[in-house]
Amino acid sequence: MTNTPADDKWFQHRADQLIHMEQLQRVERFNGRAAMLGIVIGVVVEGLTGFGIAHQIGLGGLVDGYAACRTQFLPFCF
C-alpha cells in the first residue's frame, strides 16, 4: 500500500500537533514550577522581614489603605 499525498499531509499535520502539545506541556510545567518557587521565596522573605508579598512587590500602600478602609479608620472607602 502506498501513501497518497493526502495521507502524507495528514501525517505531517498530526506530527506538528503532537510536537506543539509536547512543547506546550513543557512550557506549562516550567511556568508552574517558577510560580511555586516565587511563592516559596515570597513566604521566606516575609518570614525574615515581616513584610508581606504585597509590600515586596510595591503594593503595600494599596493593601494598607484597604485594611484601613475595612477597619473604618478612613472616612471614605475607595
C-alpha positions in Angstrom: 0.0 0.0 0.0 1.4 3.4 -1.0 0.8 6.7 0.8 -1.1 9.3 -1.1 -0.2 13.0 -0.8 -3.4 13.4 1.3 -2.1 10.7 3.7 1.3 12.4 3.9 -0.3 15.7 4.6 -2.4 14.2 7.4 0.6 12.5 9.0 2.6 15.7 8.8 -0.3 17.7 10.4 -0.6 15.1 13.2 3.1 15.2 13.8 3.0 19.0 14.1 0.1 18.8 16.5 2.0 16.3 18.7 5.1 18.4 18.7 3.1 21.5 19.6 1.4 19.7 22.5 4.7 18.5 23.9 6.1 22.0 23.8 3.0 23.4 25.4 3.2 20.8 28.2 6.9 21.7 28.8 6.3 25.4 28.9 3.3 25.0 31.3 5.4 22.8 33.6 8.1 25.4 33.7 5.6 28.2 34.4 4.1 26.2 37.3 7.5 25.4 38.8 8.5 29.1 38.5 5.3 30.2 40.2 5.8 27.7 43.0 9.3 28.9 43.5 8.2 32.5 43.5 5.6 31.9 46.2 8.1 30.0 48.4 10.7 32.8 48.1 8.0 35.4 48.9 6.9 33.5 52.0 10.5 33.0 53.2 11.2 36.8 52.7 8.0 37.6 54.5 9.1 35.4 57.4 12.6 37.1 57.5 11.5 40.7 57.1 7.9 40.8 58.3 6.7 42.5 55.0 4.0 40.6 53.1 4.2 39.7 49.5 2.1 42.8 48.5 4.7 45.0 50.2 7.5 43.2 48.5 6.2 44.0 45.0 5.3 47.6 45.8 1.6 47.3 46.5 1.8 47.8 50.3 0.2 51.2 50.3 -2.8 49.8 48.5 -3.2 46.9 50.9 -2.7 49.2 53.9 -5.4 51.6 52.5 -7.8 48.7 52.1 -7.2 47.4 55.6 -7.7 50.9 57.0 -10.9 51.2 55.0 -12.2 47.9 56.2 -11.5 48.8 59.8 -13.2 52.2 59.5 -10.0 54.3 60.0 -10.8 56.3 56.9 -13.8 58.5 56.4 -14.3 57.1 52.9 -13.7 53.8 51.1 -12.3 53.6 47.6 
